Amino acid sequence: MANAFSRSLEELVILRNCLDQCTQINDESLLVLSKCSKIRRLTINYCREFGDDALDIIAVSFPELEYLNFKDCVLQCTFHAINKCCPNLKEINLSGDS
């Protein structure tokens, strides 16, 4: 069932990861999500745990991405991989701490 789910998931929203009770979303978490290669809309808000490879992982993992929302996430990286690997990307929201 999980395998079928990962092949068909097109939208993922993760909000308010800053609470102590929440599992931290980081680069390693993105690698786990990479099995969901059909994702077109990805929203991860208020995450402070991304490293230098976050956007590279997203670019390679989600080639069908059309919308990326990283509002209030701390990112210290470039967009070269996103630009190269995600030709369908129409909108990026990096407002806040990005």
VEXNUBA-539534 format. One line per 8 residues: number of its first residue (from 1); their letters; for each residue z, x, y of N, C-alpha, C, O, CB. Coordinates in Angstrom, 2 decimals, padded with zeros to 5 digits. Atoms other than C-alpha are relative to their C-alpha. Glycine has a CB too. Layout:
NUM) A) Z X Y Z X Y Z X Y Z X Y Z X Y | ...
***
This chain:
1) MANAFSRS) 000.00 000.82 -001.19 000.00 000.00 000.00 000.00 000.86 001.26 -000.76 000.60 002.19 001.20 -000.93 -000.01 | -000.06 -000.86 -001.19 000.90 002.74 002.48 -001.34 000.69 000.24 -001.75 000.88 001.39 001.10 001.05 -000.15 | 001.29 -000.65 -000.15 -002.40 004.45 001.80 -001.02 -000.95 000.62 -001.79 -000.54 001.50 -000.49 000.51 -001.37 | 000.91 001.00 -000.57 -004.36 001.25 002.54 000.35 -000.25 001.46 -000.54 -000.41 002.30 000.05 -001.31 -000.79 | -000.45 000.20 -001.37 -002.28 000.77 005.67 -000.48 001.14 000.90 -000.97 000.89 002.00 001.54 -000.11 000.06 | 000.39 -001.14 -000.83 -003.01 004.27 006.93 -001.50 000.04 000.23 -001.95 000.56 001.26 000.46 001.30 -000.64 | 001.45 000.01 -000.17 -006.74 003.79 006.42 -000.48 -001.09 000.94 -001.59 -001.01 001.46 -000.67 -000.16 -001.34 | 000.47 001.12 -000.81 -006.87 000.54 008.39 000.70 -000.12 001.37 000.24 -000.90 002.21 000.20 -001.27 -000.76
9) LEELVILR) -000.73 000.09 -001.26 -004.37 001.06 011.26 -000.87 000.44 001.17 -001.41 001.55 001.17 001.28 000.85 -000.06 | 000.82 -000.32 -001.17 -006.21 000.94 014.61 000.80 000.16 001.28 000.29 000.72 002.25 -001.03 -001.05 000.19 | -000.81 -000.11 -001.21 -003.36 000.74 017.12 001.43 000.33 -000.38 002.00 -000.26 -001.30 -000.05 -001.30 000.83 | -001.39 -000.40 000.24 000.04 002.42 017.22 000.69 000.14 001.35 000.19 000.80 002.25 000.07 001.32 -000.81 | -000.79 -000.06 -001.22 002.69 001.98 019.91 001.40 000.46 -000.37 002.06 -000.16 -001.21 000.03 -001.39 000.74 | -001.36 -000.50 000.18 005.91 004.02 020.00 000.62 000.10 001.39 000.14 000.86 002.23 000.02 001.39 -000.75 | -000.64 000.07 -001.32 008.22 003.27 022.94 001.44 000.47 -000.06 002.11 000.32 -001.08 -000.07 -001.41 000.54 | -001.39 -000.38 -000.21 011.52 004.65 024.17 000.57 000.89 -001.08 001.58 000.57 -001.71 000.83 -001.22 000.09
17) NCLDQCTQ) -000.46 -000.96 000.99 011.92 007.62 021.90 001.18 000.84 000.50 001.65 001.72 -000.21 -001.14 000.92 -000.40 | -001.06 -000.84 -000.56 014.63 009.04 024.17 001.40 -000.42 -000.42 002.36 000.28 -000.10 -000.10 -000.01 001.49 | -001.32 000.44 000.43 017.50 007.07 022.62 000.51 000.85 -001.15 -000.27 001.27 -002.01 -000.03 -001.48 -000.40 | -000.58 -000.85 001.05 019.89 009.03 020.40 -000.23 -000.56 -001.39 -000.34 000.20 -002.35 001.48 000.16 000.24 | 000.15 000.62 001.31 019.44 006.54 017.57 -001.42 000.12 -000.54 -001.63 -000.09 -001.74 000.39 -001.45 000.08 | 001.40 -000.07 000.42 015.65 007.06 017.43 -000.31 001.35 -000.62 000.25 002.38 -000.22 -000.95 -000.26 001.19 | 000.52 -001.24 000.55 013.95 009.65 015.29 -000.89 000.64 001.05 -001.67 -000.05 001.71 -000.77 -000.25 -001.34 | 000.81 -000.70 -001.00 012.35 012.28 017.50 -001.46 000.05 -000.42 -001.77 000.39 -001.57 000.54 001.41 000.23
25) INDESLLV) 001.44 -000.12 000.23 008.57 012.13 017.76 -000.42 001.35 000.60 -000.17 001.62 001.77 -000.81 -001.21 000.65 | 000.39 -001.33 -000.44 007.12 015.64 017.97 -001.34 000.37 -000.65 -002.00 -000.49 -001.24 001.11 001.05 -000.36 | 001.28 -000.43 000.57 004.10 017.68 016.85 -000.05 -000.24 -001.51 -001.08 -000.64 -002.05 -000.23 001.48 000.31 | -000.05 000.22 001.45 005.20 017.46 013.22 -000.19 -001.48 -000.34 -000.83 -001.81 -001.33 001.34 000.50 -000.57 | 000.19 001.44 000.20 005.37 013.66 013.50 -001.47 -000.37 000.15 -001.98 -001.22 -000.59 000.87 -000.80 001.00 | 001.43 000.28 -000.19 001.80 013.63 014.78 -000.80 000.41 -001.23 -001.79 -000.24 -001.57 -000.52 000.74 001.24 | 000.68 -000.41 001.23 000.72 015.52 011.67 000.14 -001.07 -001.10 -000.80 -001.31 -001.86 000.56 001.34 -000.50 | -000.21 001.08 000.96 002.24 012.75 009.53 -000.90 -001.19 000.35 -001.50 -001.80 -000.54 001.48 -000.44 -000.03
33) LSKCSKIR) 000.84 001.12 -000.44 000.40 010.13 011.60 -001.48 000.28 -000.17 -002.29 -000.65 -000.14 000.29 -000.32 001.45 | 001.42 -000.35 000.08 -002.87 012.01 011.17 -000.72 -000.67 -001.17 -001.95 -000.73 -001.19 -000.14 001.50 -000.12 | 000.60 000.74 001.12 -003.44 010.09 007.92 -000.61 -001.32 000.47 -001.42 -001.92 -000.23 001.04 -000.26 -001.09 | 000.51 001.25 -000.58 -004.17 007.08 010.15 -001.20 000.32 000.88 -001.17 000.11 002.09 001.11 -000.74 000.84 | 001.14 -000.52 -000.76 -007.55 008.42 011.19 -000.84 -001.05 000.72 -001.71 -000.70 001.51 -000.89 000.76 -000.92 | 000.76 001.08 -000.64 -008.90 005.01 012.30 000.63 -000.45 001.32 000.12 -001.37 001.96 -000.11 -001.18 -000.94 | -000.68 000.42 -001.22 -006.51 004.76 015.25 -000.95 000.10 001.19 -001.57 001.14 001.43 001.27 000.85 000.25 | 000.82 000.05 -001.22 -008.37 003.71 018.40 000.86 -000.03 001.26 000.44 000.42 002.32 -000.92 -001.23 -000.04
41) RLTINYCR) -000.92 000.12 -001.14 -005.38 003.03 020.66 001.34 000.61 -000.40 001.97 000.17 -001.36 000.17 -001.50 000.44 | -001.26 -000.68 000.29 -002.37 005.35 020.70 000.86 000.02 001.26 000.45 000.53 002.30 -000.25 001.44 -000.51 | -000.96 000.02 -001.10 000.65 004.79 022.94 001.30 000.62 -000.49 001.90 000.13 -001.44 000.24 -001.45 000.53 | -001.30 -000.61 000.26 003.67 007.08 022.84 000.63 000.23 001.37 000.17 001.07 002.14 -000.13 001.35 -000.83 | -000.65 -000.07 -001.32 006.01 006.65 025.81 001.39 000.60 -000.09 002.11 000.39 -001.07 000.07 -001.39 000.64 | -001.34 -000.57 -000.16 009.11 008.57 026.90 000.36 001.00 -001.09 001.50 001.03 -001.54 001.02 -001.10 000.03 | -000.26 -001.03 001.00 008.80 011.40 024.38 000.12 001.36 000.68 -000.71 001.71 001.52 -001.11 000.02 -001.09 | -000.25 -001.30 -000.63 010.19 014.80 025.34 -000.16 001.16 -000.98 000.16 002.30 -000.62 001.39 000.02 000.59
49) EFGDDALD) -000.03 -001.01 001.05 009.58 016.72 022.10 -001.35 000.58 -000.37 -001.44 001.30 -001.37 000.61 -000.58 -001.20 | 001.30 -000.53 000.35 005.86 017.56 022.13 -000.10 001.47 000.36 000.42 001.92 001.38 -001.09 -000.78 000.69 | 000.24 -001.41 -000.24 004.84 021.19 021.88 -001.41 000.23 000.52 -002.09 -000.71 000.93 000.24 000.82 -001.26 | 001.31 -000.39 -000.52 001.70 023.05 022.89 -001.17 -000.57 -000.79 -002.27 -000.66 -000.27 -000.10 001.50 000.02 | 001.09 000.44 000.86 -000.33 021.66 019.99 -000.20 -001.52 -000.05 -001.07 -001.99 -000.78 000.23 000.50 -001.38 | 000.03 001.46 000.11 000.21 017.92 020.57 -001.39 -000.59 000.19 -001.86 -001.35 -000.65 000.94 -000.60 001.01 | 001.33 000.58 -000.25 -003.18 017.09 022.09 -001.05 000.53 -000.96 -001.99 -000.19 -001.28 -000.43 000.28 001.43 | 000.92 -000.52 001.01 -005.01 019.37 019.66 000.12 -000.79 -001.30 -000.89 -001.13 -001.92 000.26 001.49 -000.26
57) IIAVSFPE) -000.23 000.78 001.22 -003.44 017.51 016.73 -000.59 -001.40 000.15 -001.24 -001.90 -000.77 001.51 -000.10 -000.31 | 000.54 001.35 -000.24 -004.36 014.15 018.27 -001.52 000.02 -000.03 -002.14 -000.85 -000.64 000.50 -000.55 001.35 | 001.47 -000.08 -000.06 -007.94 015.22 018.94 -000.62 000.12 -001.38 -001.59 -000.57 -001.69 -000.43 001.18 000.87 | 000.54 -000.22 001.34 -008.56 016.41 015.40 000.30 -001.18 -000.92 -000.50 -001.52 -001.79 000.56 001.29 -000.59 | -000.45 001.06 000.91 -006.64 013.55 013.75 -000.62 -001.36 000.28 -000.81 -002.16 -000.64 001.47 -000.11 000.07 | 000.44 001.34 -000.38 -008.01 010.57 015.67 -001.35 000.05 000.72 -001.41 -000.18 001.93 001.05 -000.66 000.91 | 001.31 -000.15 -000.65 -011.74 011.06 016.33 -000.56 -001.30 000.59 -001.46 -001.26 001.42 -000.98 000.54 -000.99 | 000.48 001.28 -000.52 -012.24 007.34 017.02 000.82 -000.50 001.19 000.63 -001.63 001.65 000.03 -001.04 -001.11
65) LEYLNFKD) -000.90 000.38 -001.09 -009.62 007.29 019.79 -000.78 -000.45 001.24 -001.70 000.23 001.69 000.91 001.17 000.36 | 000.60 000.54 -001.22 -010.60 005.14 022.78 001.00 -000.05 001.15 000.61 000.00 002.32 -000.55 -001.40 -000.26 | -001.04 000.16 -001.02 -007.28 004.83 024.63 001.20 000.85 -000.41 001.69 000.75 -001.53 000.40 -001.51 000.16 | -001.16 -000.86 000.24 -004.45 007.36 024.91 000.99 -000.19 001.14 000.66 000.03 002.30 -000.42 001.50 -000.13 | -001.04 000.24 -001.00 -001.20 006.53 026.71 001.20 000.87 -000.36 001.86 000.64 -001.37 000.41 -001.52 000.06 | -001.15 -000.87 000.16 001.42 009.27 027.01 000.88 -000.09 001.24 001.30 000.94 001.78 -000.44 001.47 -000.25 | -000.80 000.21 -001.21 003.37 007.76 029.92 001.40 000.61 -000.18 002.07 000.38 -001.18 000.11 -001.51 000.32 | -001.32 -000.64 -000.03 006.49 009.78 030.76 000.26 000.93 -001.18 001.40 001.08 -001.61 001.07 -001.05 000.04
73) CVLQCTFH) -000.14 -001.03 001.04 005.85 012.35 028.02 -000.19 001.36 000.66 -000.99 001.51 001.58 -001.03 -000.21 -001.17 | 000.14 -001.36 -000.52 006.25 016.04 028.73 -001.06 000.71 -000.84 -000.87 000.92 -002.04 001.36 000.76 -000.03 | 001.09 -000.71 000.68 003.00 017.83 027.85 -000.32 001.28 000.75 -000.48 001.27 001.98 -001.27 -000.91 -000.12 | 000.37 -001.29 -000.59 002.20 021.47 028.47 -001.21 000.53 -000.76 -001.11 001.51 -001.49 001.20 001.03 -000.06 | 001.19 -000.40 000.76 -001.34 021.75 027.13 -001.26 -000.43 000.75 -001.20 -001.13 001.76 000.02 -000.62 -001.42 | 001.28 000.33 -000.63 -005.00 021.44 027.99 -000.69 -001.13 -000.76 -000.23 -001.53 -001.84 -000.92 001.24 000.05 | 000.71 001.13 000.58 -007.48 018.67 027.21 -001.32 000.41 -000.64 -002.16 -000.44 -000.92 -000.26 -001.04 001.06 | 001.26 -000.47 000.57 -010.25 020.84 025.76 -000.31 -000.70 -001.33 -001.43 -001.19 -001.51 000.05 001.51 -000.20
81) AINKCCPN) 000.25 000.60 001.32 -009.86 019.50 022.19 -000.25 -001.50 000.11 -001.12 -002.03 -000.59 001.19 000.27 -000.93 | 000.20 001.45 -000.19 -009.57 015.87 023.34 -001.42 -000.24 000.50 -002.11 -001.14 000.01 001.05 -000.59 001.00 | 001.34 000.14 -000.57 -012.75 016.26 025.37 -001.09 000.24 -001.05 -002.11 -000.45 -001.06 -000.18 000.96 001.18 | 001.00 -000.38 001.00 -014.62 017.84 022.46 -000.01 -000.95 -001.21 -001.09 -001.30 -001.70 000.26 001.42 -000.47 | -000.10 000.71 001.28 -013.37 015.76 019.50 000.10 -001.52 000.10 -000.03 -002.21 -000.91 001.20 000.49 -000.73 | -000.19 001.44 -000.17 -012.88 012.26 020.95 -001.06 -000.56 000.95 -000.74 -000.90 002.09 001.42 -000.32 000.52 | 001.07 000.42 -000.89 -016.26 011.17 022.34 000.09 -001.45 000.46 -000.55 -001.83 001.43 -001.31 000.20 -000.67 | -000.13 001.42 -000.36 -015.23 007.49 022.48 001.15 -000.27 000.97 001.37 -001.41 001.37 000.21 -000.84 -001.25
89) LKEINLSG) -001.16 000.18 -000.86 -012.20 008.09 024.70 -000.44 -000.53 001.37 -001.27 000.07 002.05 000.76 001.32 000.16 | 000.36 000.67 -001.25 -012.41 005.75 027.70 001.11 000.05 001.03 000.85 -000.02 002.23 -000.36 -001.43 -000.28 | -001.12 000.06 -000.93 -008.93 005.86 029.20 001.16 000.87 -000.50 001.51 000.87 -001.68 000.48 -001.46 000.20 | -001.19 -000.81 000.28 -006.00 008.29 029.36 001.03 -000.31 001.08 000.72 -000.29 002.27 -000.33 001.55 -000.03 | -001.10 000.23 -000.94 -002.64 007.46 030.95 001.03 001.08 -000.24 001.66 001.13 -001.30 000.63 -001.44 -000.16 | -000.99 -001.06 000.08 -000.45 010.48 031.61 000.97 -000.09 001.16 001.50 000.92 001.61 -000.66 001.37 -000.02 | -000.86 000.18 -001.16 001.61 009.02 034.43 001.45 000.34 -000.35 001.85 000.31 -001.52 -000.09 -001.44 000.53 | -001.40 -000.35 000.21 005.21 010.03 034.86 000.17 001.50 -000.08 -000.31 002.23 000.79 000.54 -000.65 -001.26
97) DS) -000.39 -001.41 000.15 006.43 013.41 033.59 -001.09 000.90 -000.54 -000.86 002.11 -000.65 001.17 000.10 -000.88 | 001.04 -000.82 000.65 003.14 014.62 032.05 -000.37 001.19 000.84 -001.23 001.98 000.44 -001.23 -000.83 -000.28
***
